[in-house]
Amino acid sequence: MTEPLLVRAAKGERTERPPVWLMRQAGRHLPEYRKIRENYSFREAIETPDVAEEITLQPYERYDVDGVVMFSDILTCLEPLGLHYHIESGVGPVVENPVTGPDDVPTAHEDVEEELDFVYDLLDRLDESVADEDAVIGFAGGPFTLASYAVAGGVDHRHGAIRRFRAEHPEAFAELLGRFADVVTDYLQVQVDHGADVVQLFDTYASILPPEDYAEYVLPLHEEILSSVDAPTILFVRGMGGRLDQLEASGPDALSIDWTIDMGDAREKLGATPVQGNLDPTMLFADPETVRERTTDIIEAAGPEGYICNLGHGVNKDTPIESVEAFVETAKNWEWE
């Protein structure tokens, strides 16, 4: 049986056209998503497998993308470590028992498959629902990003709390990141066991660390996580344009790059490493013809070998449907000469 187009691209193969999906494709920009959320809170939606399956499949059915990304949340990995959170409207996630000092660093984690059984139930369903030629995409938050939420007690746009924690308690900082790495490694592998064809590690905030701290604390954990997963892996860290070498050194099968990086430059620096990205999500507010032109530029710069068409970050909530359609159709209708 032929592997899904997206999996082949993640492995570096030349594909007849670029596979396409969008980060956060299942979510707030879709009217059908907003309708179903009238009856469920966010936590209820991700923890109710039949609801999560319906939401996951909404963009797949509307846009005919080449992959479905499970509808879940990066913060689910807090729970196996005994760190509990809830979502407050207008505020975002709130960690109820944040890590405020070394004594709060968890010493072990619960069985991930048992603690997060709703995720694996969802993946079992998707494995049955999604066509063989299309990919089921799993994901997890990266250790630094999860630690930022855990130490700040929620959203911290400047990440001051975790950076101070690193300075004041370097050993506890390393221990906390290690605990999250252990959970994420288990979490991703069990996703693969339940049908995920490819998994993406989102350590979105890790770029705020200086290069030397990134190399000391984060890069080895990324390498550990990615090398332990028995499926193609994609790594995303926002704002790493000048440090692509550090991303590549982590050993993912593919790198997902944001819109601040020129695709041609990325290809030149990364050589044969597969790449995913990288249209600026706000470009989807342009007219469809402009979206087609900008998407075409990126596809041409990326080339036919080891390329996955995507955005440089997630879909914004007010994004026009017609622009997403233009983006997806440009990739779906592409033919390499």
N, C-alpha and C positions, 0 to 999 in steps of 0.2 A: 504494500500500500504506500502510495506517495505521501511524503510528509507535507504538512501544511506549508503554504507559501511563506508565511511569516517565520516559521521555524527554519526553513531553508535559508532565508535571508539572514537570520540571526547567526547561523553557522558559517556565513561568509560566502554562500553559493551565489552564482549569477542566476538571477530570476528573470522570467519573461516580462515582468512588470514589477514595480515596487509594491509590496504589501502595504496596507494602510490601516491604521486605527488611530484613535485620539486618546491621550491621557484625559481622564475624567469624562469620557464620552457618555457614560451613564450618569445622568445627573440633572442639575438645575436648569440647563438650557432647554430641556425637553418638556413640552406641555404635558405629555403623558406621565412623565416622572412627577411633575408638580401635582398632578391629579391624584396619583396613588399616595403621595406623601400627605395629602389632606387627612388620611386615616391612620397614619403611622408616624411616630417620632423617628428620628434618624436611627437611634439604637434599635428600636423595634424593627425597622425595615431591614437593617443588616443582619439582625439576629433571628429573622423569620425566613427560613430558606425559600419558601415558595414566593414570598414577596421579593426577596433579593434576586431570585432567578428571573422574575418578571422584569425587574428594573435592569438587570444585566443585559437581557435580550432586547430591550427597547431600541437602543441605537443599532444593534445588529440587524434588526428587522427593518428599521427605517432607512439606514444608510448602506446596508450590505457591506460593512467593513470586513476585513479579513481576520479579525480577532475580537473576542469578547473578553473584557477585563472584569473579573468578578467584582460585584458591588460589595465593598467592605470598607474598612477604615484602617489606616496604619496603626492607630492606637489600640487595636485589639491586643497587640503584644504586651501591653501594660498588665493585662489581667493575669496571665500566668505567673507574674512576679508579685502578685498581691497588691498592685497599684491600681486603684479603682478611679474611674472617671465618669463624668456625665457631660452632656451637651447643654449649654445654656444659650437660649435664643439671643442673638446679637452679641454674644461674648465668644462662643465657640467652646472647645473642650475645656473642662475644669478637672484637674487631678485632685481627688479628694484627700489623698495622703501623700503629698509631694516629698521628694527626697531633699531634705534641708541640711543634712550633714552626713558624715561618714556612717553614723550608726543607723541611718535609714536605708542604706544600700541593701537591697535584697540579697540573701545568701544562697537562694536556690529558686527554681521555678517549678510550677506544677506541670503535670503531663499536658503538653500542648494539644494533642489530638482530642483529649477528653475535655479540656477547658474550653477549646474553641471548636467544638463539634459542629456548630452551625455553619462555619466556613467550609468544612469538609463535606457536609451535606449539600451545600450549594454547589461545590465543584463536582460532586457525583452527578448532580442533576444536569449541570452544564455539559459534562462529558457525554451525556446521552442526547442532549438537545442540539448541540452545535455540530454542523456538518464536518465530515472527516477532513475536508480540504481547508477548513478554517481552524484557527488556534484558540485554545482556552488559555488566558493569561492570568497568572497569579501574581501576587506582589506582597511586599512587606516594607515597613519603614526601616531605615538604617539605624544603627546603634546611636550615633550622635544626635540625630533628629529626635528619636524617642527619648533620649536622655534630656534634651532641651525642654521637652514638654514636662518630663517627670520632675526636674529640678525647679522649673519656673512655676509649676502648678497649673500650666495652661499655655496659651499663646504668648510668646515673648519675641516680638518682631526684631529686637536688637540682640536677642540671645545673651543678654548681659548676665543673667543668673547662672547659666551653665558655664560661661567663660570665667566668671568669678569662682565658681565651684572648682573648675580646673586649676585655677591659680592657687586657691587656698588649700585644696585637698587633692593633689595630683594622684595619689595612690587610690583614693576612693573614686576619683573620676575614671581612672583606668578600670577599676573593678566594676563600676556601674556600666560602662560601655561593654565590658566583657560579658556581664550578665545578659544584656540585651542581645549581644551577638549569639549567645548560646540559644536563647529563645527563638531568634529569627532563623537561625540555621535549622532547628527542628521544624519550625513553622513552615518554611519554604519546602523542605524535603517532603513533608507530609502532604503539602499541596500537590506536589508532583505525583505522589502515590495515589492521590484521588483525582487525577486527570488533567492537571495543569500541564500544558505543552511547553510553556516558556514562563519564566518568572522574572519580575523586575524588582530590583532593590532601590527604594527611594531614600537616599540619605541627603535629602534636598538641602539641608542647612549646613552640611559639614564644611562647605567652602569658607565659612566665616572664620575658621581656624587658620592661623598662620601655616605656611607650607611645612615648617618643621614639626609643628604639633600634629598636623594632619598625617604626616609620614609616621610619626611615633605612635599615635593613638588610634587612628582611624583606618589607614591603609591596610595594616595587617589583619584587622577584623574583617574588612571587606573581602580580602583575599581568602580568609578562613571560611567565610560564609559562602562565597561564590564557588569555591572549589569543592564544597561539600554537597552541592545540589546536583542531582542526576538528571539535569535538563538544561537546555540553553538558558543563559542568564543575561539580563540587561541591567546596567548600572546607571543611575541618574543622580548627579549632584549638580545643583544649580550654581552658575557663576564660576565655572572652572576653566574658562577659555584660555587662560595663560598657564594652566597646569594640567593639560591633557595627558602629559606623561605620567602624572600621579594616578589619574583615573585608569589609564591603560595598565599600569603596574599592578592594579588590583586583580587583574585577570578575568574580567567578565568576557562572555562571548561577544557582546555588543555594548557599545556606549551610546546612551541617549544624551544628546547635547541640547543646550538651550539656544535661544535666538540671538544671543550676544556673540556667538561664534560663527564665523563664515564657514559654510559647508565645504567650500573648496579648500580652505586652509586646514580644516579638520581632516579632510581626506589626505592631504599632503603630509600632515604630521603623524597621522595614525596608520598610514599604510594600509595593510590588509585587514585591520580591525574593523568589523562591521559597525555601522553607525545608524542611529535612529534620530529622527528629528526633521527640521527644527524651526518650523514656521512660527513666528511670533503670534501667540494666541489672539492678541488684539487686532492683527491683520484680518481676522475673520469678521470684524465689524466693517470692513471695506465692501465694496460692491463685488458680486461674484466674479466678474471678469478680472478685477485686480487680484482676487484670491487665486484664480487660475494662473495668472501670470507669475505671481510670486512663488506659487507651488511648483510651477514648471521650472523656474530658475533653480530651486533647491534640488529637484530631482535630477536635472541635467548636471549640476555640480557634484552630486553624490555618485552618479554612475550606476551601472547595473549589477555590481557585485557587492553583496552584503549590505544592502540598504533597506531600511524600513521607514516608510513615510509617516510622519507624525508631527505634532506640534513641539515647541520648545518648552512647554509646560502644559497645564490643564486648561480645558475649555472654560471660558468665563460664563457666568450664569445668564447673561443677557445676549449671548451670541445668537445671531440670526441663523435660522435653520438653513436658508438658501445658501449661505456662505459655507456652512459645513458640507452641504451637498456638493458645492463646487470644488471644495478641497478634496473630498473623497473621490468624486468622479474624475478629477484630473489624474489621480494615481491609477484608478481602475481602468481608465481608457488609454493608459500609456502603452506605447510599444517601442522597444529599443530598436534602433536601426541596425 
